[in-house]
Amino acid sequence: MRLFARKVPTSAPEPLPAPPSLGMPPTPVSRGEKRDPRAARHRFRRRWLGLDIGSSAVKVVELSRSDKSYRVEAFAVEPVPAGTVIAGNISDAVAVGEAIRRACKRAGVRPRNVCAGIRNSAVVTKTLEMDATLDDRALEAAVTREAERHIPFPMEDVAIDFEPMHLSARDPSKVDVLLVACRVEHVAQCQEAAELAGLRLDVVDVESHAAHHALIHAAENRMPVALADIGVATSTVMLVDGESAVTREEQFSLGRDALDDPPDSARVGAVGTSELDSLLALLTRLLRLVLLAGRLESVERLLLAGGGAAIPGFAQRASEHLGMAVEVADAFRGMALSARTDRASLAEHAPALFTASGLAVRGFAEART
């Protein structure tokens, strides 16, 4: 298993027709009927499962890939008992493992390749300038030595990985290297829950990096673009301009009751006006911070992901408040669907599946290394 950070591709697949609107009645999982034998299954062979463990639910997405095209094979959303995942920390691995097992069963998958995510706040990232002439082994040794200076934990308690990006703009003899590190216990929590569900993790990635992968596809190369991922316990705003990404995260709770149910008229009263006003103020502040960090004066478009994206009327209200175009994100735009994937259900759950989709895409990046 690897903890790994990698640059994301800057090109998206050729778009297909958009799925139906998010107002369709929900169907909670992929359909279980047999696949159409006439489908070109041989084109989509290797598969990766993205596993997103959230405070209210486990989300799984299985993708297959052929050349530069992806296909959605299966997905499921399975709730976790209250209190078993708090601010990204798994307090009850048995309960979470059982939720993962149920999600995979309902989706009808037996994954061999699994990529899971860990929360952004559990990770330390740092861009290092290293000698561009170093070979892979020498670079690894140099990064490990340098990491000891930047990580505020004993090295024996830390999982680290790194990725060379590009030559330094300041010094062409140097290469910028992205260092990613987290406490081993955070990876171990995720691994234990997965193993209790009968899964073996191949890759563990940072949730913001996975969202970056998904956003590249959802944005259709219209850069720069901002993403607001609104969850039960945490809201994250990301500003992406090609390979460059700036992320700001803050704890903010709308409550499980507001985000767990399917997005219908019954939920309108679940989120009060004061909560929405507070959320809009938070998004305004986080958007200002990422623009400042990204050295941009403005951005024309904001995509909404996470359970909060499905709150009725929120996209329109956010657009009016922020003075910019606001859309619900769809990480599956441009992807084909397997015969057993329910298009309406996928469209219904697409915002909540955003990170899980990015984790699955991340797995294919690992397969190419």
C-alpha positions in Angstrom: 0.0 0.0 0.0 1.3 3.5 -0.9 0.6 6.9 0.4 1.2 8.9 -2.7 0.7 12.3 -4.2 0.8 12.7 -7.9 0.1 15.4 -10.5 -3.2 15.0 -12.2 -3.8 15.0 -16.0 -4.9 18.3 -17.5 -7.0 16.8 -20.2 -10.5 15.3 -19.8 -12.2 12.6 -21.9 -14.5 13.7 -24.7 -17.8 14.7 -23.1 -20.9 12.5 -23.5 -24.5 13.7 -23.1 -25.1 14.9 -19.6 -27.1 12.7 -17.3 -30.6 13.6 -16.3 -31.2 16.4 -13.8 -30.6 15.9 -10.1 -34.3 16.1 -9.4 -34.9 12.5 -10.5 -36.2 10.1 -7.7 -33.3 8.4 -6.0 -32.3 4.8 -6.4 -29.7 4.1 -3.8 -27.3 1.7 -5.6 -26.3 0.4 -9.0 -28.8 -2.0 -10.5 -27.9 -5.6 -10.2 -29.0 -7.0 -13.6 -26.5 -8.9 -15.8 -24.5 -6.9 -18.3 -25.4 -6.6 -21.9 -23.3 -9.3 -23.6 -23.1 -7.1 -26.7 -21.3 -4.4 -24.8 -17.6 -4.1 -25.6 -16.5 -5.3 -22.2 -13.0 -6.3 -23.5 -12.2 -2.6 -23.9 -12.6 -1.9 -20.2 -10.6 -4.4 -18.3 -8.7 -3.2 -15.3 -10.8 -1.6 -12.5 -10.2 0.5 -9.5 -12.5 1.1 -6.5 -12.5 4.5 -4.9 -13.4 4.3 -1.2 -14.5 7.5 0.6 -15.1 7.1 4.3 -17.1 10.1 5.5 -18.7 11.2 8.8 -22.2 10.1 7.7 -21.6 7.5 5.0 -19.2 5.3 3.1 -19.1 6.0 -0.6 -17.7 3.5 -3.2 -17.2 4.0 -6.9 -15.8 1.4 -9.3 -14.4 2.7 -12.6 -12.8 0.9 -15.5 -10.5 2.5 -18.1 -9.7 2.1 -21.8 -7.1 4.4 -23.3 -8.3 7.8 -22.0 -11.9 6.9 -21.4 -13.5 5.8 -18.2 -16.6 3.8 -17.5 -18.7 3.7 -14.3 -19.1 0.1 -13.4 -20.8 0.4 -10.0 -21.4 2.6 -7.0 -23.1 2.7 -3.6 -23.6 5.0 -0.6 -24.0 3.3 2.7 -24.6 5.2 6.0 -22.3 4.7 9.0 -23.6 4.8 12.6 -23.4 8.3 14.2 -20.1 8.8 16.1 -18.1 6.1 14.3 -16.3 8.7 12.1 -15.5 12.0 13.7 -13.7 14.7 11.8 -12.2 12.0 9.6 -11.0 9.9 12.5 -12.4 6.3 12.6 -13.4 5.6 16.2 -15.2 2.3 15.5 -13.3 0.3 12.8 -15.7 -2.7 13.1 -18.8 -0.6 12.4 -17.1 1.2 9.5 -15.8 -2.0 8.1 -19.3 -3.4 8.2 -20.6 -0.4 6.3 -17.9 -0.8 3.7 -18.8 -4.5 3.3 -22.5 -3.6 2.8 -21.6 -0.9 0.3 -19.5 -3.3 -1.8 -22.3 -6.0 -1.6 -25.0 -3.6 -2.7 -22.8 -2.3 -5.5 -22.1 -5.9 -6.5 -18.3 -5.5 -6.6 -15.4 -7.6 -5.4 -12.6 -5.2 -5.9 -9.0 -6.2 -6.4 -7.6 -2.7 -6.7 -8.7 -0.2 -4.0 -7.7 3.5 -3.4 -8.9 5.1 -0.2 -8.7 8.6 1.0 -7.7 10.3 4.3 -8.8 13.8 5.4 -6.8 16.8 4.4 -6.2 18.0 7.9 -4.4 14.8 8.8 -1.8 15.5 6.2 1.3 17.8 6.0 2.3 18.9 2.5 5.4 20.8 1.5 7.0 21.7 -1.8 10.8 21.1 -1.6 13.4 22.3 -4.0 15.8 19.5 -4.8 18.8 19.0 -7.1 17.4 18.2 -10.6 20.4 15.9 -11.4 19.6 13.4 -8.7 18.5 9.9 -9.8 15.4 8.2 -8.2 17.3 6.5 -5.4 19.3 9.6 -4.5 16.3 11.8 -4.7 14.4 9.5 -2.3 17.2 9.6 0.2 17.5 13.4 0.0 13.7 13.9 0.4 13.7 11.6 3.4 16.5 13.6 5.1 14.8 16.9 4.2 11.4 15.7 5.5 12.9 15.4 9.0 13.2 19.2 9.1 9.6 19.9 8.1 7.5 17.2 9.8 6.7 17.9 13.5 6.5 14.2 14.4 9.0 11.4 15.0 9.8 9.9 11.6 9.1 6.4 12.8 5.4 7.5 13.4 5.0 9.0 9.9 4.1 7.7 6.5 5.6 9.9 3.7 5.6 10.0 -0.1 6.7 12.5 -2.7 6.4 13.3 -6.4 8.8 15.4 -8.6 6.7 18.0 -10.4 8.6 20.5 -12.6 11.7 22.5 -12.7 11.8 25.3 -10.1 10.8 28.7 -11.5 13.3 30.3 -9.1 16.2 28.1 -9.9 16.3 25.9 -13.1 18.9 23.6 -11.6 16.4 22.6 -9.0 13.2 20.5 -9.3 10.1 21.2 -7.2 9.1 18.0 -5.3 5.8 17.7 -3.5 6.2 16.0 -0.1 3.2 14.5 1.6 3.3 13.1 5.1 0.8 11.9 7.7 0.8 10.0 11.0 0.9 6.3 10.5 -2.2 5.9 12.7 -4.4 7.7 10.2 -3.5 5.3 7.5 -3.8 2.4 9.9 -7.3 3.3 10.9 -8.4 3.3 7.2 -6.5 0.1 6.5 -8.1 -1.7 9.5 -11.6 -0.8 8.5 -11.0 -1.9 5.0 -9.5 -5.2 6.1 -12.5 -5.9 8.3 -14.6 -5.5 5.2 -12.4 -8.0 3.3 -10.6 -5.4 1.2 -6.9 -4.8 0.8 -5.8 -1.2 0.2 -3.4 -0.6 -2.6 -3.2 3.2 -2.4 -4.1 5.8 0.2 -4.3 9.3 -1.1 -5.3 12.7 0.3 -8.9 13.6 -0.2 -8.0 17.0 -1.7 -5.7 15.3 -4.3 -8.5 12.9 -5.2 -11.0 15.9 -5.6 -8.4 17.5 -7.9 -8.5 14.5 -10.1 -12.3 14.5 -10.2 -12.4 18.3 -10.8 -10.3 18.1 -13.9 -13.0 15.9 -15.5 -15.9 17.9 -14.1 -14.6 21.3 -15.2 -14.1 20.2 -18.8 -10.8 22.1 -19.0 -12.5 25.5 -18.3 -9.9 26.9 -15.9 -9.5 28.4 -13.4 -12.4 26.9 -11.5 -13.3 26.7 -7.8 -14.9 23.7 -6.0 -16.8 23.8 -2.7 -17.1 20.3 -1.1 -19.8 20.6 1.6 -19.9 17.7 4.0 -21.6 16.9 7.3 -18.6 18.0 9.4 -16.3 19.8 7.1 -16.4 22.2 4.2 -13.5 22.6 1.7 -12.9 25.1 -1.0 -10.4 24.3 -3.8 -9.1 26.6 -6.5 -7.7 24.7 -9.5 -5.9 26.1 -12.5 -4.6 23.1 -14.4 -2.0 21.3 -12.3 -2.0 24.0 -9.7 -4.4 23.7 -6.8 -4.9 25.6 -3.6 -7.2 24.2 -0.8 -8.7 25.6 2.4 -10.7 23.5 4.8 -12.8 24.4 7.9 -15.0 22.4 10.2 -18.6 23.4 9.7 -21.6 21.2 10.5 -25.0 21.3 8.9 -25.9 18.1 10.7 -26.6 14.6 9.5 -30.3 15.2 9.2 -29.7 17.9 6.7 -27.5 15.9 4.4 -28.3 12.2 4.8 -31.7 12.0 3.2 -32.3 12.1 -0.6 -32.6 15.6 -2.0 -36.3 16.2 -2.1 -38.8 18.8 -0.8 -38.8 17.2 2.6 -35.3 18.4 3.2 -36.0 22.1 2.5 -36.9 22.6 6.2 -34.0 20.5 7.5 -31.5 23.3 6.9 -32.6 26.6 8.4 -32.0 30.1 7.0 -29.4 30.9 9.6 -27.4 27.8 8.8 -27.4 28.6 5.1 -26.4 32.1 5.8 -23.5 30.9 7.9 -22.5 28.4 5.2 -22.5 31.2 2.5 -20.4 33.4 4.8 -17.9 30.5 5.2 -17.7 29.8 1.4 -17.2 33.5 0.9 -14.3 33.6 3.3 -12.7 30.4 2.0 -13.0 31.5 -1.6 -11.3 34.7 -0.7 -8.5 32.8 0.9 -7.9 30.5 -2.0 -7.9 33.4 -4.5 -5.3 35.2 -2.4 -3.2 32.1 -2.1 -3.6 31.4 -5.9 -2.8 35.0 -6.7 -6.0 35.5 -8.6 -8.4 38.4 -8.3 -11.5 36.4 -9.2 -12.8 33.2 -10.6 -15.9 32.9 -12.8 -17.3 29.6 -11.8 -17.8 27.6 -8.6 -18.8 23.9 -8.6 -20.6 22.3 -5.6 -19.9 18.8 -4.4 -20.6 16.8 -1.3 -24.0 16.2 0.4 -24.6 20.0 0.8 -24.6 20.4 -3.0 -28.0 18.6 -3.1 -29.8 21.1 -0.8 -32.7 22.4 -2.9 -32.1 25.9 -4.3 -28.7 26.2 -2.7 -26.7 26.6 -6.0 -29.0 29.5 -7.0 -28.7 31.1 -3.7 -24.9 30.8 -3.6 -24.7 32.2 -7.2 -26.7 35.3 -6.1 -24.7 35.7 -2.9 -21.2 35.2 -4.5 -22.0 37.0 -7.8 -20.7 34.2 -9.9 -21.9 31.1 -11.8 -22.5 28.2 -9.4 -23.2 24.7 -10.6 -23.6 21.2 -9.1 -20.4 19.2 -9.9 -20.6 16.0 -11.8 -17.4 13.9 -11.7 -18.9 11.4 -14.1 -19.3 13.9 -17.0 -17.8 12.4 -20.1 -17.8 8.8 -18.7 -19.5 5.9 -20.1 -21.9 3.8 -18.0 -22.0 0.0 -17.7 -25.2 -1.7 -18.5 -26.0 -2.3 -14.8 -25.4 1.3 -13.7 -28.6 3.3 -13.1 -28.2 6.6 -14.9 -30.8 8.4 -12.8 -29.5 7.1 -9.5 -25.9 8.0 -10.5 -27.0 11.6 -11.3 -28.8 11.8 -8.0 -25.8 10.8 -6.0 -23.0 12.4 -8.2 -22.2 15.3 -5.8 -21.7 13.0 -2.8 -19.6 10.6 -4.9 -17.2 13.3 -6.1 -14.2 12.3 -3.9 -14.8 8.6 -4.4 -14.7 9.0 -8.1 -11.4 11.0 -7.9 -9.9 8.2 -5.7 -10.8 5.6 -8.4 -9.2 7.8 -11.1 -6.2 8.1 -8.9 -5.8 4.4 -8.9 -5.2 4.3 -12.6 -2.4 6.9 -12.2 -0.8 4.4 -9.8 -1.2 1.6 -12.4 0.9 3.6 -14.9 3.9 4.0 -12.6 
